[in-house]
Amino acid sequence: MSQRGVWQLQKLIVSYCNWGGSSRGIRAFMESELPSFKEANPQLEVVTELNRGQHPYLKGLYKNKNERVVSVMNMTAEDVQLCANRLRNSLGRKVVKLKTRHVTKHPSVQGTWTTDMQI
C-alpha cells in the first residue's frame, strides 16, 4: 500500500526448493505469474532464492525496516499470488493488540453502551 504516494514494500524475497513437494505451488507461481507481477510492480525489487530442503516462504522488506514472512507451504499458485499481493498492499507496521474493544480519548464513566436493555 502506498502511504502519501510512496509504496512501502521495497523488496520481496521468494524462497523455494527446486525438489520438495511443498514448493510445487510456488514453482508454478514463478513460472506463470511472477513475470507479470514484476511488470505490474516496477517499484518493487523481487528476488528469488533457492533453499534446498526448506519449506517455501515469501519475505517482505518494508521502508520502515520491518519485515514480514509468510509461509506458502503446500499452496497453489493462485494462493501464492494472493499472499504476494497482500504483502505488497500492507504498510509493514507491527500488529498492535487493543486493550479494549473501543478506543476513545474520553472514556465513559457510566460504562460501555449495549443494545440490550434490562429493567
Stockholm file with secondary structure:
# STOCKHOLM 1.0

chainA/1-119         MSQRGVWQLQKLIVSYCNWGGSSRGIRAFMESELPSFKEANPQLEVVTELNRGQHPYLKGLYKNKNERVVSVMNMTAEDVQLCANRLRNSLGRKVVKLKTRHVTKHPSVQGTWTTDMQI
#=GR chainA/1-119 SS CEETTEESEEEEEEEECSSCGGGHHHHHHHHHTHHHHHHHCTTSEEEEEECTTSCCEEEEEETTSCEEEEECTTCCHHHHHHHHHHHHHSCCCCCCCCSSSSCCSSCCSSCCCCSCCCC
#=GC SS_cons         CEETTEESEEEEEEEECSSCGGGHHHHHHHHHTHHHHHHHCTTSEEEEEECTTSCCEEEEEETTSCEEEEECTTCCHHHHHHHHHHHHHSCCCCCCCCSSSSCCSSCCSSCCCCSCCCC
//
